[in-house]
């Protein structure tokens, strides 16, 4: 049954080498396994599969998010590593120092080298 099976995130990349450099050097992930031309990263109890496709960066929505205990600390560390966060100022969504508060969470979004949107979120 699906309710007991692990779910994994897909992260599309048009350039695997460029994307790996970003995820491993800027984000700080460690490859768990190379698989089918891509790479699997272990994040907490879940996995993300970075794979080659020409459709990378075409989604206007977040691909995945990390649930963290301290979003400010994570954003600060990632900025120190060179990650650039999205800044939003629109009805219902405004970031302050790259973080938006609302809907029971504090969340920050960034794009990877492939144009995918990812997020870091802290439940309140």
Backbone as CSV, one residue per row, in Angstrom:
resi,resn,N_x,N_y,N_z,CA_x,CA_y,CA_z,C_x,C_y,C_z
1,UNK,0.846,-1.179,0.000,0.000,0.000,0.000,0.895,1.249,0.000
2,UNK,0.461,2.265,-0.693,1.253,3.479,-0.790,1.415,4.196,0.540
3,UNK,0.445,4.058,1.426,0.554,4.786,2.697,1.711,4.296,3.560
4,UNK,2.256,3.127,3.273,3.395,2.625,4.039,4.697,2.638,3.234
5,UNK,4.620,3.036,1.963,5.805,3.073,1.110,6.489,4.435,1.213
6,UNK,7.815,4.480,1.203,8.511,5.772,1.230,8.184,6.583,-0.027
7,UNK,8.070,7.881,0.125,7.897,8.768,-1.020,9.185,9.549,-1.197
8,UNK,9.574,9.775,-2.422,10.840,10.444,-2.711,10.600,11.601,-3.662
9,UNK,11.402,12.634,-3.522,11.306,13.798,-4.390,12.161,13.586,-5.630
10,UNK,11.674,14.048,-6.765,12.445,14.118,-7.998,12.948,15.544,-8.141
11,UNK,14.207,15.705,-8.502,14.746,17.027,-8.802,15.343,16.946,-10.207
12,UNK,14.659,17.560,-11.186,15.138,17.494,-12.559,16.327,18.411,-12.806
13,UNK,17.242,17.979,-13.674,18.419,18.775,-14.013,18.697,18.664,-15.506
14,UNK,18.955,19.790,-16.131,19.358,19.743,-17.538,20.860,19.519,-17.644
15,UNK,21.599,19.832,-16.581,23.053,19.622,-16.534,23.392,18.995,-15.175
16,UNK,23.531,17.694,-15.158,23.776,16.952,-13.907,25.031,17.443,-13.189
17,UNK,26.114,17.667,-13.910,27.356,18.110,-13.266,27.176,19.450,-12.571
18,UNK,26.557,20.390,-13.244,26.311,21.715,-12.661,25.397,21.591,-11.440
19,UNK,24.339,20.806,-11.574,23.384,20.634,-10.475,24.035,19.944,-9.274
20,UNK,24.841,18.925,-9.532,25.529,18.244,-8.432,26.437,19.203,-7.677
21,UNK,27.166,20.028,-8.402,28.046,21.002,-7.755,27.227,21.905,-6.839
22,UNK,26.071,22.371,-7.303,25.211,23.229,-6.492,24.720,22.497,-5.244
23,UNK,24.152,21.303,-5.430,23.580,20.577,-4.288,24.646,20.099,-3.309
24,UNK,25.800,19.745,-3.798,26.833,19.225,-2.914,27.691,20.325,-2.290
25,UNK,28.017,21.366,-3.047,28.872,22.420,-2.507,28.068,23.553,-1.870
26,UNK,27.023,24.022,-2.535,26.262,25.162,-2.007,25.232,24.739,-0.965
27,UNK,24.486,23.688,-1.249,23.446,23.233,-0.313,24.041,22.332,0.766
28,UNK,25.101,21.601,0.442,25.776,20.774,1.437,25.289,19.341,1.521
29,UNK,24.624,18.850,0.472,24.153,17.462,0.483,25.293,16.510,0.133
30,UNK,25.193,15.294,0.634,26.171,14.252,0.355,25.490,13.165,-0.468
31,UNK,26.074,12.781,-1.604,25.459,11.725,-2.412,25.398,10.408,-1.636
32,UNK,24.265,9.771,-1.703,24.110,8.454,-1.100,24.481,7.380,-2.119
33,UNK,24.043,7.619,-3.378,24.232,6.598,-4.403,24.055,7.235,-5.778
34,UNK,24.899,6.840,-6.727,24.674,7.208,-8.118,23.766,6.145,-8.712
35,UNK,22.775,6.595,-9.480,21.769,5.660,-9.988,21.215,6.169,-11.314
36,UNK,21.199,5.334,-12.322,20.574,5.619,-13.616,20.994,6.968,-14.196
37,UNK,22.269,7.307,-14.059,22.767,8.558,-14.603,22.544,9.765,-13.704
38,UNK,21.873,9.547,-12.579,21.617,10.628,-11.635,22.240,10.315,-10.294
39,UNK,21.749,10.978,-9.268,22.291,10.768,-7.926,21.159,10.861,-6.904
40,UNK,21.254,10.014,-5.877,20.283,10.020,-4.787,20.939,10.674,-3.582
41,UNK,20.216,11.612,-2.974,20.663,12.274,-1.749,19.737,11.872,-0.617
42,UNK,20.315,11.535,0.524,19.547,11.231,1.740,19.401,12.533,2.523
43,UNK,18.183,12.888,2.848,17.903,14.101,3.623,16.972,13.708,4.760
44,UNK,17.512,13.624,5.965,16.678,13.144,7.062,16.261,11.718,6.758
45,UNK,14.986,11.426,6.881,14.472,10.092,6.595,13.957,9.934,5.177
46,UNK,14.193,10.912,4.317,13.690,10.863,2.941,14.854,10.935,1.957
47,UNK,14.533,10.703,0.702,15.538,10.784,-0.347,15.057,11.686,-1.473
48,UNK,16.010,12.281,-2.167,15.732,13.070,-3.365,16.591,12.514,-4.491
49,UNK,15.991,12.385,-5.654,16.689,11.843,-6.822,16.897,12.956,-7.837
50,UNK,18.137,13.331,-8.054,18.525,14.325,-9.050,18.750,13.570,-10.352
51,UNK,18.011,13.926,-11.398,18.087,13.172,-12.641,18.104,14.102,-13.849
52,UNK,18.631,13.596,-14.946,18.785,14.336,-16.194,17.464,14.395,-16.956
53,UNK,17.067,15.610,-17.372,15.911,15.798,-18.239,15.960,17.194,-18.842
54,UNK,15.399,17.336,-20.013,15.333,18.655,-20.645,14.192,19.490,-20.075
55,UNK,13.360,18.920,-19.223,12.215,19.632,-18.639,12.548,20.324,-17.322
56,UNK,13.794,20.328,-16.921,14.195,20.944,-15.652,13.807,22.422,-15.637
57,UNK,13.364,22.869,-14.482,13.076,24.280,-14.283,11.795,24.775,-14.917
58,UNK,10.945,23.882,-15.391,9.719,24.328,-16.063,8.534,24.485,-15.115
59,UNK,8.633,23.938,-13.908,7.541,24.065,-12.947,7.591,25.442,-12.286
60,UNK,6.436,26.059,-12.118,6.339,27.357,-11.439,6.087,27.173,-9.939
61,UNK,6.002,25.921,-9.505,5.751,25.606,-8.094,6.992,24.967,-7.485
62,UNK,7.033,24.916,-6.175,8.165,24.295,-5.476,8.245,22.807,-5.798
63,UNK,9.466,22.329,-6.048,9.708,20.903,-6.293,9.659,20.120,-4.987
64,UNK,10.220,20.710,-3.935,10.312,20.035,-2.642,10.664,21.077,-1.594
65,UNK,10.511,20.691,-0.331,10.969,21.577,0.743,11.562,20.759,1.859
66,UNK,12.472,21.405,2.578,13.061,20.821,3.771,12.332,21.409,4.973
67,UNK,11.868,20.562,5.860,11.256,21.030,7.106,12.363,21.119,8.145
68,UNK,12.580,22.337,8.666,13.688,22.587,9.580,13.184,23.155,10.896
69,UNK,14.038,23.151,11.906,13.688,23.696,13.216,13.941,25.194,13.313
70,UNK,14.889,25.711,12.510,15.267,27.123,12.598,15.530,27.650,11.193
71,UNK,14.494,28.194,10.565,14.614,28.647,9.175,15.614,29.791,9.040
72,UNK,15.666,30.683,10.035,16.615,31.798,9.951,18.060,31.296,9.896
73,UNK,18.382,30.329,10.739,19.746,29.779,10.752,20.064,29.079,9.432
74,UNK,19.132,28.335,8.892,19.362,27.633,7.627,19.549,28.622,6.483
75,UNK,18.707,29.653,6.423,18.831,30.659,5.370,20.180,31.360,5.483
76,UNK,20.559,31.718,6.684,21.844,32.389,6.904,23.010,31.524,6.424
77,UNK,22.990,30.244,6.774,24.064,29.338,6.370,24.089,29.164,4.854
78,UNK,22.932,28.994,4.248,22.903,28.806,2.799,23.335,30.070,2.059
79,UNK,22.955,31.226,2.564,23.422,32.476,1.952,24.940,32.568,2.050
80,UNK,25.485,32.161,3.190,26.941,32.161,3.369,27.617,31.272,2.330
81,UNK,26.926,30.211,1.925,27.462,29.272,0.928,27.189,29.728,-0.508
82,UNK,26.498,30.875,-0.662,26.260,31.424,-1.991,24.884,31.196,-2.573
83,UNK,23.985,30.568,-1.830,22.626,30.349,-2.331,21.886,31.684,-2.316
84,UNK,21.195,31.981,-3.410,20.425,33.217,-3.539,18.950,32.888,-3.338
85,UNK,18.313,33.587,-2.417,16.909,33.342,-2.107,15.997,34.272,-2.897
86,UNK,14.807,33.788,-3.166,13.787,34.572,-3.850,13.216,35.597,-2.878
87,UNK,12.878,36.749,-3.377,12.222,37.782,-2.576,10.867,38.046,-3.210
88,UNK,9.815,37.998,-2.405,8.456,38.183,-2.906,7.803,39.373,-2.220
89,UNK,7.021,40.126,-2.988,6.224,41.230,-2.459,4.962,41.304,-3.293
90,UNK,3.979,40.524,-2.876,2.700,40.469,-3.589,1.601,40.250,-2.566
91,UNK,0.373,40.509,-2.929,-0.715,40.276,-1.969,-0.685,38.849,-1.420
92,UNK,-0.638,38.741,-0.110,-0.646,37.437,0.549,0.722,36.800,0.721
93,UNK,1.765,37.392,0.140,3.102,36.811,0.275,4.162,37.908,0.187
94,UNK,4.777,38.181,1.320,5.850,39.173,1.366,6.970,38.603,2.218
95,UNK,8.174,38.615,1.654,9.330,38.132,2.404,10.012,39.298,3.105
96,UNK,10.589,38.997,4.260,11.438,39.920,5.009,12.720,39.157,5.289
97,UNK,13.845,39.669,4.792,15.120,38.948,4.897,14.993,37.536,4.318
98,UNK,14.292,37.444,3.194,14.104,36.212,2.414,13.106,35.232,3.011
99,UNK,12.441,35.565,4.116,11.542,34.630,4.794,10.132,35.215,4.857
100,UNK,9.141,34.402,4.486,7.739,34.784,4.595,7.123,34.038,5.770
101,UNK,6.253,34.717,6.502,5.551,34.095,7.616,4.066,34.083,7.300
102,UNK,3.452,32.908,7.415,2.026,32.786,7.161,1.632,31.335,7.039
103,UNK,0.349,31.074,7.230,-0.144,29.712,7.084,0.450,28.743,8.082
104,UNK,0.898,29.251,9.222,1.454,28.376,10.247,2.907,28.003,10.038
105,UNK,3.609,28.760,9.178,5.012,28.431,8.916,5.799,29.678,8.536
106,UNK,7.112,29.561,8.686,8.054,30.546,8.138,8.797,29.810,7.026
107,UNK,8.793,30.398,5.821,9.321,29.698,4.659,10.185,30.620,3.813
108,UNK,11.237,30.050,3.232,12.108,30.757,2.301,12.286,29.882,1.063
109,UNK,12.338,30.525,-0.099,12.446,29.811,-1.363,13.721,30.209,-2.088
110,UNK,14.313,29.240,-2.814,15.449,29.533,-3.676,15.351,28.685,-4.930
111,UNK,16.033,29.127,-5.975,16.112,28.352,-7.208,17.490,27.708,-7.286
112,UNK,17.512,26.487,-7.789,18.797,25.836,-8.020,19.352,26.263,-9.374
113,UNK,20.461,25.708,-9.774,21.092,26.069,-11.042,20.263,25.662,-12.246
114,UNK,19.282,24.797,-12.042,18.447,24.290,-13.127,17.125,25.036,-13.252
115,UNK,16.886,25.993,-12.346,15.645,26.761,-12.368,14.535,26.176,-11.528
116,UNK,14.817,25.091,-10.804,13.821,24.491,-9.914,13.671,25.343,-8.660
117,UNK,12.449,25.453,-8.180,12.181,26.183,-6.947,12.141,25.186,-5.791
118,UNK,12.915,25.461,-4.754,12.932,24.626,-3.558,12.704,25.535,-2.349
119,UNK,12.301,24.948,-1.236,11.974,25.759,-0.073,12.526,25.150,1.200
120,UNK,12.646,26.030,2.179,13.008,25.639,3.544,11.886,26.176,4.416
121,UNK,11.310,25.341,5.245,10.145,25.764,6.003,10.224,25.302,7.464
122,UNK,9.762,26.181,8.334,9.702,25.901,9.771,8.261,26.064,10.216
123,UNK,7.696,25.007,10.762,6.342,25.094,11.312,6.355,25.945,12.568
124,UNK,5.299,26.715,12.729,5.176,27.549,13.933,4.230,26.917,14.928
